[in-house]
Amino acid sequence: MSLDRYYRDSVAEVNLTAIESNILQLKKRLKPGTGVYAVVKADAYGHGDIQVAHTALEAGARGLCVALLDEALKLRQEGIEAPILVMGWTRPEDAWLAAKEDIAVTVFQEEWLLEAEKHPFDHPLSIHLKLDTGMGRIGVRSTSEMDRVLAVIDRQPSFILQSVFTHFATADEEEKSYFSHQTKRWEELFGHFKREWSHPVEVHTSNSAASMRFPERMDHFVRFGISMYGLYPSTHVKRERPIDLEPAFSLNSRLIHVKRLEAGESISYGATYTTEEEEWIGTVPLGYADGWIRKLQGMEVLVDGKRQTIVGRICMDQFMIRLDQEYPIGTKVTLIGNQGNQEISADDVADHLDTINYEVPCMISSRVPRVYLRNGKMTEIRNSL
Ligand SMILES: Cc1ncc(COP(=O)(O)O)c(C=O)c1O
């Protein structure tokens, strides 16, 4: 069931105007002619793939990147006609379907091509050749591997080589030696490619970090992910601040119960928190099934523009906070976002969890409705239950 309404007090707000502004900022920083592909994999990093894809394309993105064929097919089913690249692995037996839907796939193995061509193609398959220059994940690593892949593409008229690309492992770090090592490896492998392949292809090497930090080095297009959502890829890039980003994701709830407890009363499973004095305790209707995981015990939230601490274990659907005073039921609780001059950012949540900000919007589950805002006005609700 999919509803365009919701009946709960915990909601993620996605500011589409911020996404648009982050793309425009990047485009200003890039050389004229360098395009932007918006990375909308993993449900647009938890923000909502369809809504973000439309916004990004309206803001001037040339195409979209996803990780899986299923994600690409969903975009096509929603009527999106822009170029789409699947950056991860597609099963070779499904290549004909990608071709039929005009979805480009990532290729880096000779055996993949030999398997794919066993299935008849009614449409040509667009291929992006991935070079592994040091990420160590997927991609062609040697010139001999590349030659074998190019030989199959060359003799099979259904295979159209559209681009060559790579991915940097440390583009967000202050220390540039590994980035330089990867750049050198890229130059060697891509140099070989240019000698072997005479047809024109496009080139794309960069994620948010590389595209914002080294705009003069960019090629035909960049793959813009985390910073499209208004988050810096690392604390180092945040400090460098190559462009001013505006976070798009906030998470709010409301107090549904407020009580005053005597000293010595315990809170939640395991009775791990006990009041030391008379305390006001509020209950917030959001829990680990919403992605607000148990490790967030001790994290702060905002109530009345003030920081208040999560006490006791986080339950599946609810958690408790220690309040500085009594508040009425229905008072807004901000888990990610601003209240007054206070902010709790996705970076703060990531720091508490000892992880990266990428994980934070991704972990807010589909049980939390997404409300879409444009210029401060609600335009759409997505309730995926
Ligand atoms: C191959 C590839 N390109 C681009 C991106 C986007 O990276 P970012 O979100 O850092 O911009 C990713 C993200 O994981 C990726 O795997």
The ligand as a Gaussian input file, in Angstrom:
#p B3LYP/6-31G(d) Opt

LIG

0 1
 C       31.238000       4.676000      -8.721000
 C       30.682000       5.796000      -7.917000
 N       30.676000       7.032000      -8.439000
 C       30.188000       8.080000      -7.759000
 C       29.679000       7.944000      -6.485000
 C       29.179000       9.136000      -5.741000
 O       30.039000       9.449000      -4.694000
 P       29.750000      10.670000      -3.725000
 O       28.483000      10.332000      -3.032000
 O       30.922000      10.685000      -2.809000
 O       29.624000      11.878000      -4.574000
 C       29.675000       6.673000      -5.899000
 C       29.157000       6.528000      -4.534000
 O       29.376000       5.625000      -3.800000
 C       30.185000       5.571000      -6.630000
 O       30.201000       4.344000      -6.110000

